[in-house]
Amino acid sequence: MKETTTLVEYGVPIDAQSMVTPPDTTELELEPGHPGLGDEGYIERRRQLFHLCRKHRLENLGPPLIDYTAEETRIWREVSPKLDELHQKHACQMYLKAKRDLAINQKEIPQLRHLSERLRRETNMHLVPAEGALPYRTFYEYIGQRGFPVTQFIRHGSHPEFTPEPDMIHDCLGHVPPIMNHDYAELLTLVGKAVSATQKGEQVLALKRFSWFSIEFGLIEEAGQTKVFGAGILSSTGEIPYSLFSREVTRRPFVTDVVINTDYDPSRMQDHLFIAPSMPFLRRELEALVRRFGIPVT
Ligand SMILES: [Fe+2]
């Protein structure tokens, strides 16, 4: 039966059904204000990668090997050392170990195809090439099948420390390393399976918030200190110190019922964050939530 409930997301009412049947984008679209607008060379490169990655995604070919340009390499070499310096101080141990094990370095842009092979050996996860940000439900359908969608394009060179959309720096330096952790991989997979199995928009929204405040913007307790493991924080030189030290940020213990009822605005720095005591804790909390929702997952 069609659901007609109205939910609130990002402060505005949305049709609950839109959480369940997402739209599909078949052509590259850069949002208004994107720093690449007007740069024909950049747009052409983005178009080329959009169609290549979309083809590889739809035909299950795995991430294509990309011949990165000198400009793309320049951006990587500018941004990744700055992030790495912050990671060494503020990222959780699980992330730092994974980054070393994956041999992600600051000189060469990693090939997602190779990272995917390594993840498969470690946690039985793999990477799915994505042409851009996929609709939430499509995104989590892949994850439910142990595939994490990742972009392969790089942000515009005029603002190397800023991207209005998830790019490969966000994905590769934020999302990929934690997938080497067993509990994290199982947490991801369960979110994916649960989102794919439910037909209730409010449950999708709750699971989306659970993953936003953990996978995307999670903080974690480690030996009496607060460390970062969320990809949205780890891939931003501004967000790392802001999340840990800004007085404008409230940092509360991760309580699932509070988290799933907390709205957020993805277009700005995050000023409400939650600190999880451990990764196994998050996994148990999610398992309990999925059971409570009565979502059948196998
Ligand atoms: Fe992300």
py3Dmol code that shows the C-alpha trace and the ligand (Angstrom):
import py3Dmol

protein = """\
ATOM      1  CA  MET A   1       0.000   0.000   0.000  1.00  0.00           C
ATOM      2  CA  LYS A   2       1.318   3.460  -0.851  1.00  0.00           C
ATOM      3  CA  GLU A   3       2.552   5.374   2.146  1.00  0.00           C
ATOM      4  CA  THR A   4       1.334   8.960   2.514  1.00  0.00           C
ATOM      5  CA  THR A   5       2.972   9.987   5.814  1.00  0.00           C
ATOM      6  CA  THR A   6       4.851  13.281   5.824  1.00  0.00           C
ATOM      7  CA  LEU A   7       8.283  13.268   7.440  1.00  0.00           C
ATOM      8  CA  VAL A   8      10.641  16.121   8.202  1.00  0.00           C
ATOM      9  CA  GLU A   9      14.173  16.022   6.802  1.00  0.00           C
ATOM     10  CA  TYR A  10      16.691  18.868   6.724  1.00  0.00           C
ATOM     11  CA  GLY A  11      14.007  20.991   8.416  1.00  0.00           C
ATOM     12  CA  VAL A  12      11.422  20.614   5.651  1.00  0.00           C
ATOM     13  CA  PRO A  13       8.482  18.232   5.193  1.00  0.00           C
ATOM     14  CA  ILE A  14       9.070  15.426   2.663  1.00  0.00           C
ATOM     15  CA  ASP A  15       6.863  12.696   1.250  1.00  0.00           C
ATOM     16  CA  ALA A  16       7.764   9.477   3.102  1.00  0.00           C
ATOM     17  CA  GLN A  17       7.509   7.570  -0.183  1.00  0.00           C
ATOM     18  CA  SER A  18      10.466   9.517  -1.583  1.00  0.00           C
ATOM     19  CA  MET A  19      12.655   7.694   0.978  1.00  0.00           C
ATOM     20  CA  VAL A  20      11.571   4.379  -0.527  1.00  0.00           C
ATOM     21  CA  THR A  21      11.483   5.026  -4.284  1.00  0.00           C
ATOM     22  CA  PRO A  22      14.419   7.290  -5.132  1.00  0.00           C
ATOM     23  CA  PRO A  23      14.888   9.068  -8.478  1.00  0.00           C
ATOM     24  CA  ASP A  24      17.686   8.026 -10.884  1.00  0.00           C
ATOM     25  CA  THR A  25      20.023  10.592 -12.458  1.00  0.00           C
ATOM     26  CA  THR A  26      21.307   9.610 -15.896  1.00  0.00           C
ATOM     27  CA  GLU A  27      23.315  12.714 -16.793  1.00  0.00           C
ATOM     28  CA  LEU A  28      25.958  14.737 -14.950  1.00  0.00           C
ATOM     29  CA  GLU A  29      24.473  17.642 -13.018  1.00  0.00           C
ATOM     30  CA  LEU A  30      26.577  20.185 -11.122  1.00  0.00           C
ATOM     31  CA  GLU A  31      24.596  22.074  -8.536  1.00  0.00           C
ATOM     32  CA  PRO A  32      24.275  25.887  -8.654  1.00  0.00           C
ATOM     33  CA  GLY A  33      27.372  27.507  -7.173  1.00  0.00           C
ATOM     34  CA  HIS A  34      29.604  24.490  -7.939  1.00  0.00           C
ATOM     35  CA  PRO A  35      33.210  25.764  -8.376  1.00  0.00           C
ATOM     36  CA  GLY A  36      33.568  23.770 -11.620  1.00  0.00           C
ATOM     37  CA  LEU A  37      30.714  25.539 -13.408  1.00  0.00           C
ATOM     38  CA  GLY A  38      32.051  27.493 -16.398  1.00  0.00           C
ATOM     39  CA  ASP A  39      35.223  25.356 -16.643  1.00  0.00           C
ATOM     40  CA  GLU A  40      34.550  23.380 -19.831  1.00  0.00           C
ATOM     41  CA  GLY A  41      37.603  21.131 -19.430  1.00  0.00           C
ATOM     42  CA  TYR A  42      36.526  20.139 -15.925  1.00  0.00           C
ATOM     43  CA  ILE A  43      32.940  19.524 -16.956  1.00  0.00           C
ATOM     44  CA  GLU A  44      34.065  17.357 -19.889  1.00  0.00           C
ATOM     45  CA  ARG A  45      36.293  15.268 -17.608  1.00  0.00           C
ATOM     46  CA  ARG A  46      33.451  14.890 -15.117  1.00  0.00           C
ATOM     47  CA  ARG A  47      31.092  13.813 -17.911  1.00  0.00           C
ATOM     48  CA  GLN A  48      33.592  11.231 -19.131  1.00  0.00           C
ATOM     49  CA  LEU A  49      34.045   9.773 -15.622  1.00  0.00           C
ATOM     50  CA  PHE A  50      30.280   9.922 -14.979  1.00  0.00           C
ATOM     51  CA  HIS A  51      29.493   7.708 -17.958  1.00  0.00           C
ATOM     52  CA  LEU A  52      32.452   5.385 -17.411  1.00  0.00           C
ATOM     53  CA  CYS A  53      31.603   4.790 -13.747  1.00  0.00           C
ATOM     54  CA  ARG A  54      27.873   4.483 -14.423  1.00  0.00           C
ATOM     55  CA  LYS A  55      28.560   1.839 -17.064  1.00  0.00           C
ATOM     56  CA  HIS A  56      30.881  -0.063 -14.704  1.00  0.00           C
ATOM     57  CA  ARG A  57      28.297   0.151 -11.924  1.00  0.00           C
ATOM     58  CA  LEU A  58      25.327  -0.968 -13.994  1.00  0.00           C
ATOM     59  CA  GLU A  59      27.282  -3.770 -15.661  1.00  0.00           C
ATOM     60  CA  ASN A  60      28.932  -4.944 -12.419  1.00  0.00           C
ATOM     61  CA  LEU A  61      32.435  -4.447 -13.785  1.00  0.00           C
ATOM     62  CA  GLY A  62      34.087  -3.155 -10.594  1.00  0.00           C
ATOM     63  CA  PRO A  63      35.970   0.163 -10.386  1.00  0.00           C
ATOM     64  CA  PRO A  64      37.667   1.090 -13.697  1.00  0.00           C
ATOM     65  CA  LEU A  65      41.396   1.859 -13.654  1.00  0.00           C
ATOM     66  CA  ILE A  66      41.673   5.633 -14.057  1.00  0.00           C
ATOM     67  CA  ASP A  67      44.516   7.477 -15.742  1.00  0.00           C
ATOM     68  CA  TYR A  68      44.522  10.502 -13.451  1.00  0.00           C
ATOM     69  CA  THR A  69      45.574  13.834 -14.967  1.00  0.00           C
ATOM     70  CA  ALA A  70      48.429  16.016 -13.705  1.00  0.00           C
ATOM     71  CA  GLU A  71      45.868  18.486 -12.325  1.00  0.00           C
ATOM     72  CA  GLU A  72      43.997  15.758 -10.430  1.00  0.00           C
ATOM     73  CA  THR A  73      47.274  14.478  -8.989  1.00  0.00           C
ATOM     74  CA  ARG A  74      48.242  18.027  -8.006  1.00  0.00           C
ATOM     75  CA  ILE A  75      44.992  18.413  -6.036  1.00  0.00           C
ATOM     76  CA  TRP A  76      45.515  15.061  -4.311  1.00  0.00           C
ATOM     77  CA  ARG A  77      49.080  16.045  -3.371  1.00  0.00           C
ATOM     78  CA  GLU A  78      47.853  19.325  -1.971  1.00  0.00           C
ATOM     79  CA  VAL A  79      44.936  18.042   0.097  1.00  0.00           C
ATOM     80  CA  SER A  80      45.977  14.595   1.320  1.00  0.00           C
ATOM     81  CA  PRO A  81      49.079  15.640   3.364  1.00  0.00           C
ATOM     82  CA  LYS A  82      47.039  18.301   5.190  1.00  0.00           C
ATOM     83  CA  LEU A  83      44.409  15.732   6.017  1.00  0.00           C
ATOM     84  CA  ASP A  84      47.007  13.171   7.028  1.00  0.00           C
ATOM     85  CA  GLU A  85      48.560  15.531   9.552  1.00  0.00           C
ATOM     86  CA  LEU A  86      45.143  15.961  11.179  1.00  0.00           C
ATOM     87  CA  HIS A  87      44.406  12.247  10.980  1.00  0.00           C
ATOM     88  CA  GLN A  88      47.584  11.356  12.860  1.00  0.00           C
ATOM     89  CA  LYS A  89      46.422  13.551  15.745  1.00  0.00           C
ATOM     90  CA  HIS A  90      42.666  13.053  15.760  1.00  0.00           C
ATOM     91  CA  ALA A  91      41.550   9.938  13.897  1.00  0.00           C
ATOM     92  CA  CYS A  92      40.755   6.760  15.815  1.00  0.00           C
ATOM     93  CA  GLN A  93      43.300   3.901  15.815  1.00  0.00           C
ATOM     94  CA  MET A  94      41.107   1.671  13.704  1.00  0.00           C
ATOM     95  CA  TYR A  95      41.209   4.260  10.904  1.00  0.00           C
ATOM     96  CA  LEU A  96      44.947   4.901  11.148  1.00  0.00           C
ATOM     97  CA  LYS A  97      45.812   1.224  11.043  1.00  0.00           C
ATOM     98  CA  ALA A  98      43.565   0.662   8.014  1.00  0.00           C
ATOM     99  CA  LYS A  99      45.062   3.606   6.155  1.00  0.00           C
ATOM    100  CA  ARG A 100      48.531   2.113   6.685  1.00  0.00           C
ATOM    101  CA  ASP A 101      47.406  -1.389   5.727  1.00  0.00           C
ATOM    102  CA  LEU A 102      45.844  -0.063   2.527  1.00  0.00           C
ATOM    103  CA  ALA A 103      49.094   1.803   1.754  1.00  0.00           C
ATOM    104  CA  ILE A 104      47.200   4.993   0.969  1.00  0.00           C
ATOM    105  CA  ASN A 105      49.881   7.619   0.451  1.00  0.00           C
ATOM    106  CA  GLN A 106      50.108  11.305  -0.300  1.00  0.00           C
ATOM    107  CA  LYS A 107      51.927  11.041  -3.615  1.00  0.00           C
ATOM    108  CA  GLU A 108      49.752   8.904  -5.852  1.00  0.00           C
ATOM    109  CA  ILE A 109      45.980   8.722  -6.114  1.00  0.00           C
ATOM    110  CA  PRO A 110      45.041   5.165  -5.198  1.00  0.00           C
ATOM    111  CA  GLN A 111      43.197   3.025  -7.720  1.00  0.00           C
ATOM    112  CA  LEU A 112      39.902   2.017  -6.187  1.00  0.00           C
ATOM    113  CA  ARG A 113      40.122  -1.249  -8.074  1.00  0.00           C
ATOM    114  CA  HIS A 114      43.167  -2.239  -5.992  1.00  0.00           C
ATOM    115  CA  LEU A 115      41.646  -1.033  -2.726  1.00  0.00           C
ATOM    116  CA  SER A 116      38.551  -3.054  -3.514  1.00  0.00           C
ATOM    117  CA  GLU A 117      40.595  -6.248  -3.955  1.00  0.00           C
ATOM    118  CA  ARG A 118      42.257  -5.679  -0.581  1.00  0.00           C
ATOM    119  CA  LEU A 119      38.913  -5.029   1.185  1.00  0.00           C
ATOM    120  CA  ARG A 120      37.493  -8.198  -0.272  1.00  0.00           C
ATOM    121  CA  ARG A 121      40.294 -10.219   1.292  1.00  0.00           C
ATOM    122  CA  GLU A 122      39.988  -8.473   4.658  1.00  0.00           C
ATOM    123  CA  THR A 123      36.246  -8.068   5.369  1.00  0.00           C
ATOM    124  CA  ASN A 124      34.554  -9.529   2.304  1.00  0.00           C
ATOM    125  CA  MET A 125      33.445  -6.040   1.232  1.00  0.00           C
ATOM    126  CA  HIS A 126      34.138  -4.490  -2.179  1.00  0.00           C
ATOM    127  CA  LEU A 127      33.898  -1.090  -3.867  1.00  0.00           C
ATOM    128  CA  VAL A 128      31.251  -0.197  -6.430  1.00  0.00           C
ATOM    129  CA  PRO A 129      32.105   2.601  -8.904  1.00  0.00           C
ATOM    130  CA  ALA A 130      29.582   5.429  -8.565  1.00  0.00           C
ATOM    131  CA  GLU A 131      29.065   8.202 -11.103  1.00  0.00           C
ATOM    132  CA  GLY A 132      28.164  10.607  -8.307  1.00  0.00           C
ATOM    133  CA  ALA A 133      26.131  10.658  -5.116  1.00  0.00           C
ATOM    134  CA  LEU A 134      23.596   7.863  -5.502  1.00  0.00           C
ATOM    135  CA  PRO A 135      20.083   8.122  -4.038  1.00  0.00           C
ATOM    136  CA  TYR A 136      20.201   6.964  -0.430  1.00  0.00           C
ATOM    137  CA  ARG A 137      18.247   3.772  -0.949  1.00  0.00           C
ATOM    138  CA  THR A 138      20.174   2.733  -4.073  1.00  0.00           C
ATOM    139  CA  PHE A 139      23.383   3.447  -2.176  1.00  0.00           C
ATOM    140  CA  TYR A 140      22.348   1.181   0.685  1.00  0.00           C
ATOM    141  CA  GLU A 141      21.103  -1.591  -1.572  1.00  0.00           C
ATOM    142  CA  TYR A 142      24.685  -1.985  -2.770  1.00  0.00           C
ATOM    143  CA  ILE A 143      25.972  -1.874   0.784  1.00  0.00           C
ATOM    144  CA  GLY A 144      23.498  -4.562   1.828  1.00  0.00           C
ATOM    145  CA  GLN A 145      25.257  -6.721  -0.769  1.00  0.00           C
ATOM    146  CA  ARG A 146      28.622  -5.799   0.775  1.00  0.00           C
ATOM    147  CA  GLY A 147      29.547  -3.285  -1.953  1.00  0.00           C
ATOM    148  CA  PHE A 148      30.419   0.284  -0.994  1.00  0.00           C
ATOM    149  CA  PRO A 149      29.750   2.865  -3.765  1.00  0.00           C
ATOM    150  CA  VAL A 150      32.661   5.244  -4.326  1.00  0.00           C
ATOM    151  CA  THR A 151      33.164   8.129  -6.733  1.00  0.00           C
ATOM    152  CA  GLN A 152      36.288   8.418  -8.889  1.00  0.00           C
ATOM    153  CA  PHE A 153      36.272  12.101  -9.790  1.00  0.00           C
ATOM    154  CA  ILE A 154      38.250  14.797  -7.984  1.00  0.00           C
ATOM    155  CA  ARG A 155      36.943  18.165  -6.804  1.00  0.00           C
ATOM    156  CA  HIS A 156      37.631  21.367  -8.752  1.00  0.00           C
ATOM    157  CA  GLY A 157      41.185  22.733  -8.409  1.00  0.00           C
ATOM    158  CA  SER A 158      40.132  26.284  -7.587  1.00  0.00           C
ATOM    159  CA  HIS A 159      39.017  25.192  -4.095  1.00  0.00           C
ATOM    160  CA  PRO A 160      41.065  22.095  -3.214  1.00  0.00           C
ATOM    161  CA  GLU A 161      39.823  22.034   0.365  1.00  0.00           C
ATOM    162  CA  PHE A 162      36.167  22.259  -0.531  1.00  0.00           C
ATOM    163  CA  THR A 163      33.742  20.041  -2.383  1.00  0.00           C
ATOM    164  CA  PRO A 164      29.982  20.545  -2.497  1.00  0.00           C
ATOM    165  CA  GLU A 165      29.491  16.838  -3.282  1.00  0.00           C
ATOM    166  CA  PRO A 166      31.241  13.650  -2.140  1.00  0.00           C
ATOM    167  CA  ASP A 167      34.300  13.140  -4.382  1.00  0.00           C
ATOM    168  CA  MET A 168      37.015  10.495  -4.364  1.00  0.00           C
ATOM    169  CA  ILE A 169      39.015  12.349  -1.699  1.00  0.00           C
ATOM    170  CA  HIS A 170      35.988  12.157   0.587  1.00  0.00           C
ATOM    171  CA  ASP A 171      35.323   8.544  -0.290  1.00  0.00           C
ATOM    172  CA  CYS A 172      38.876   7.286  -0.354  1.00  0.00           C
ATOM    173  CA  LEU A 173      40.223   9.135   2.691  1.00  0.00           C
ATOM    174  CA  GLY A 174      36.940   9.088   4.626  1.00  0.00           C
ATOM    175  CA  HIS A 175      34.911   5.992   3.870  1.00  0.00           C
ATOM    176  CA  VAL A 176      37.246   3.344   2.546  1.00  0.00           C
ATOM    177  CA  PRO A 177      39.753   2.770   5.408  1.00  0.00           C
ATOM    178  CA  PRO A 178      37.213   1.942   8.156  1.00  0.00           C
ATOM    179  CA  ILE A 179      35.723  -0.764   5.922  1.00  0.00           C
ATOM    180  CA  MET A 180      38.855  -2.766   6.807  1.00  0.00           C
ATOM    181  CA  ASN A 181      37.391  -3.108  10.329  1.00  0.00           C
ATOM    182  CA  HIS A 182      35.208  -6.152  10.865  1.00  0.00           C
ATOM    183  CA  ASP A 183      32.590  -4.529  13.166  1.00  0.00           C
ATOM    184  CA  TYR A 184      32.343  -1.467  10.920  1.00  0.00           C
ATOM    185  CA  ALA A 185      31.868  -3.643   7.836  1.00  0.00           C
ATOM    186  CA  GLU A 186      29.073  -5.593   9.536  1.00  0.00           C
ATOM    187  CA  LEU A 187      27.437  -2.375  10.781  1.00  0.00           C
ATOM    188  CA  LEU A 188      27.448  -0.996   7.235  1.00  0.00           C
ATOM    189  CA  THR A 189      26.066  -4.178   5.748  1.00  0.00           C
ATOM    190  CA  LEU A 190      23.241  -4.328   8.273  1.00  0.00           C
ATOM    191  CA  VAL A 191      22.191  -0.718   7.585  1.00  0.00           C
ATOM    192  CA  GLY A 192      22.175  -1.606   3.906  1.00  0.00           C
ATOM    193  CA  LYS A 193      20.113  -4.742   4.359  1.00  0.00           C
ATOM    194  CA  ALA A 194      17.629  -3.037   6.686  1.00  0.00           C
ATOM    195  CA  VAL A 195      17.115  -0.028   4.394  1.00  0.00           C
ATOM    196  CA  SER A 196      16.615  -2.354   1.437  1.00  0.00           C
ATOM    197  CA  ALA A 197      14.124  -4.559   3.295  1.00  0.00           C
ATOM    198  CA  THR A 198      11.793  -1.959   4.821  1.00  0.00           C
ATOM    199  CA  GLN A 199       8.966  -0.263   2.958  1.00  0.00           C
ATOM    200  CA  LYS A 200       8.469   2.332   5.701  1.00  0.00           C
ATOM    201  CA  GLY A 201       9.829   5.803   4.978  1.00  0.00           C
ATOM    202  CA  GLU A 202      10.169   6.679   8.664  1.00  0.00           C
ATOM    203  CA  GLN A 203      12.354   3.614   9.213  1.00  0.00           C
ATOM    204  CA  VAL A 204      14.571   4.559   6.260  1.00  0.00           C
ATOM    205  CA  LEU A 205      14.894   8.047   7.716  1.00  0.00           C
ATOM    206  CA  ALA A 206      15.797   6.645  11.162  1.00  0.00           C
ATOM    207  CA  LEU A 207      18.465   4.381   9.641  1.00  0.00           C
ATOM    208  CA  LYS A 208      19.757   7.263   7.551  1.00  0.00           C
ATOM    209  CA  ARG A 209      20.180   9.357  10.691  1.00  0.00           C
ATOM    210  CA  PHE A 210      21.823   6.461  12.537  1.00  0.00           C
ATOM    211  CA  SER A 211      24.411   6.196   9.789  1.00  0.00           C
ATOM    212  CA  TRP A 212      24.793   9.966   9.404  1.00  0.00           C
ATOM    213  CA  PHE A 213      25.734  10.335  13.073  1.00  0.00           C
ATOM    214  CA  SER A 214      28.066   7.326  12.981  1.00  0.00           C
ATOM    215  CA  ILE A 215      29.453   6.383   9.558  1.00  0.00           C
ATOM    216  CA  GLU A 216      29.386   9.938   8.233  1.00  0.00           C
ATOM    217  CA  PHE A 217      29.878  12.163  11.310  1.00  0.00           C
ATOM    218  CA  GLY A 218      30.701   9.820  14.179  1.00  0.00           C
ATOM    219  CA  LEU A 219      33.029  10.488  17.085  1.00  0.00           C
ATOM    220  CA  ILE A 220      34.328   7.649  19.231  1.00  0.00           C
ATOM    221  CA  GLU A 221      35.746   7.248  22.718  1.00  0.00           C
ATOM    222  CA  GLU A 222      39.281   5.882  22.777  1.00  0.00           C
ATOM    223  CA  ALA A 223      41.429   5.546  25.915  1.00  0.00           C
ATOM    224  CA  GLY A 224      39.661   8.464  27.569  1.00  0.00           C
ATOM    225  CA  GLN A 225      39.902  10.702  24.514  1.00  0.00           C
ATOM    226  CA  THR A 226      37.408  11.629  21.815  1.00  0.00           C
ATOM    227  CA  LYS A 227      38.563  10.594  18.340  1.00  0.00           C
ATOM    228  CA  VAL A 228      37.065  10.814  14.882  1.00  0.00           C
ATOM    229  CA  PHE A 229      35.839   7.973  12.687  1.00  0.00           C
ATOM    230  CA  GLY A 230      33.099   9.614  10.557  1.00  0.00           C
ATOM    231  CA  ALA A 231      34.012  10.024   6.868  1.00  0.00           C
ATOM    232  CA  GLY A 232      32.498  13.495   6.534  1.00  0.00           C
ATOM    233  CA  ILE A 233      34.785  14.731   9.300  1.00  0.00           C
ATOM    234  CA  LEU A 234      37.896  12.789   8.256  1.00  0.00           C
ATOM    235  CA  SER A 235      37.784  14.179   4.721  1.00  0.00           C
ATOM    236  CA  SER A 236      37.582  17.845   5.726  1.00  0.00           C
ATOM    237  CA  THR A 237      40.445  19.926   7.111  1.00  0.00           C
ATOM    238  CA  GLY A 238      37.869  22.324   8.587  1.00  0.00           C
ATOM    239  CA  GLU A 239      35.513  19.758  10.047  1.00  0.00           C
ATOM    240  CA  ILE A 240      38.165  17.778  12.037  1.00  0.00           C
ATOM    241  CA  PRO A 241      39.141  20.575  14.454  1.00  0.00           C
ATOM    242  CA  TYR A 242      35.601  21.990  14.431  1.00  0.00           C
ATOM    243  CA  SER A 243      34.079  18.659  15.468  1.00  0.00           C
ATOM    244  CA  LEU A 244      36.459  18.190  18.391  1.00  0.00           C
ATOM    245  CA  PHE A 245      37.134  21.682  19.674  1.00  0.00           C
ATOM    246  CA  SER A 246      34.496  24.191  18.577  1.00  0.00           C
ATOM    247  CA  ARG A 247      32.318  25.617  21.328  1.00  0.00           C
ATOM    248  CA  GLU A 248      29.466  25.743  18.852  1.00  0.00           C
ATOM    249  CA  VAL A 249      29.320  21.954  18.700  1.00  0.00           C
ATOM    250  CA  THR A 250      27.348  19.897  21.198  1.00  0.00           C
ATOM    251  CA  ARG A 251      28.877  16.473  21.735  1.00  0.00           C
ATOM    252  CA  ARG A 252      26.595  13.979  23.431  1.00  0.00           C
ATOM    253  CA  PRO A 253      26.833  10.256  24.160  1.00  0.00           C
ATOM    254  CA  PHE A 254      25.438   8.148  21.306  1.00  0.00           C
ATOM    255  CA  VAL A 255      21.918   7.201  22.432  1.00  0.00           C
ATOM    256  CA  THR A 256      20.075   5.553  19.570  1.00  0.00           C
ATOM    257  CA  ASP A 257      16.622   6.949  20.351  1.00  0.00           C
ATOM    258  CA  VAL A 258      18.021  10.476  20.469  1.00  0.00           C
ATOM    259  CA  VAL A 259      20.104   9.974  17.325  1.00  0.00           C
ATOM    260  CA  ILE A 260      17.235   8.695  15.158  1.00  0.00           C
ATOM    261  CA  ASN A 261      15.082  11.657  16.165  1.00  0.00           C
ATOM    262  CA  THR A 262      17.736  14.275  15.437  1.00  0.00           C
ATOM    263  CA  ASP A 263      17.454  16.115  12.117  1.00  0.00           C
ATOM    264  CA  TYR A 264      20.554  17.624  10.488  1.00  0.00           C
ATOM    265  CA  ASP A 265      21.533  19.998   7.716  1.00  0.00           C
ATOM    266  CA  PRO A 266      24.099  18.401   5.364  1.00  0.00           C
ATOM    267  CA  SER A 267      24.932  21.725   3.702  1.00  0.00           C
ATOM    268  CA  ARG A 268      26.788  23.196   6.673  1.00  0.00           C
ATOM    269  CA  MET A 269      29.354  22.346   9.353  1.00  0.00           C
ATOM    270  CA  GLN A 270      27.825  19.883  11.797  1.00  0.00           C
ATOM    271  CA  ASP A 271      27.135  21.288  15.252  1.00  0.00           C
ATOM    272  CA  HIS A 272      25.370  18.291  16.823  1.00  0.00           C
ATOM    273  CA  LEU A 273      27.553  15.235  17.188  1.00  0.00           C
ATOM    274  CA  PHE A 274      27.392  11.988  19.118  1.00  0.00           C
ATOM    275  CA  ILE A 275      30.229  10.045  20.741  1.00  0.00           C
ATOM    276  CA  ALA A 276      30.013   6.257  20.553  1.00  0.00           C
ATOM    277  CA  PRO A 277      31.807   4.220  23.234  1.00  0.00           C
ATOM    278  CA  SER A 278      33.057   1.645  20.690  1.00  0.00           C
ATOM    279  CA  MET A 279      32.419   0.100  17.296  1.00  0.00           C
ATOM    280  CA  PRO A 280      30.965  -3.156  18.738  1.00  0.00           C
ATOM    281  CA  PHE A 281      28.533  -0.944  20.744  1.00  0.00           C
ATOM    282  CA  LEU A 282      27.277   0.681  17.542  1.00  0.00           C
ATOM    283  CA  ARG A 283      26.874  -2.669  15.896  1.00  0.00           C
ATOM    284  CA  ARG A 284      24.818  -4.018  18.835  1.00  0.00           C
ATOM    285  CA  GLU A 285      22.681  -0.850  18.941  1.00  0.00           C
ATOM    286  CA  LEU A 286      21.898  -1.151  15.250  1.00  0.00           C
ATOM    287  CA  GLU A 287      21.045  -4.845  15.568  1.00  0.00           C
ATOM    288  CA  ALA A 288      18.630  -3.979  18.417  1.00  0.00           C
ATOM    289  CA  LEU A 289      17.048  -1.154  16.391  1.00  0.00           C
ATOM    290  CA  VAL A 290      16.499  -3.349  13.343  1.00  0.00           C
ATOM    291  CA  ARG A 291      14.910  -6.026  15.566  1.00  0.00           C
ATOM    292  CA  ARG A 292      12.708  -3.406  17.255  1.00  0.00           C
ATOM    293  CA  PHE A 293      11.570  -2.138  13.843  1.00  0.00           C
ATOM    294  CA  GLY A 294      10.672  -5.723  12.915  1.00  0.00           C
ATOM    295  CA  ILE A 295      12.655  -5.505   9.671  1.00  0.00           C
ATOM    296  CA  PRO A 296      13.365  -9.001   8.344  1.00  0.00           C
ATOM    297  CA  VAL A 297      17.047  -9.261   7.450  1.00  0.00           C
ATOM    298  CA  THR A 298      19.005 -12.395   6.719  1.00  0.00           C
TER     299      THR A 298
END
"""
ligand_1 = """\
1
LIG
Fe 29.987 10.223 2.795
"""
view = py3Dmol.view(width=600, height=400)
view.addModel(protein, "pdb")
view.setStyle({"model": 0}, {"cartoon": {"style": "trace"}})
view.addModel(ligand_1, "xyz")
view.setStyle({"model": 1}, {"stick": {}})
view.zoomTo()
view.show()
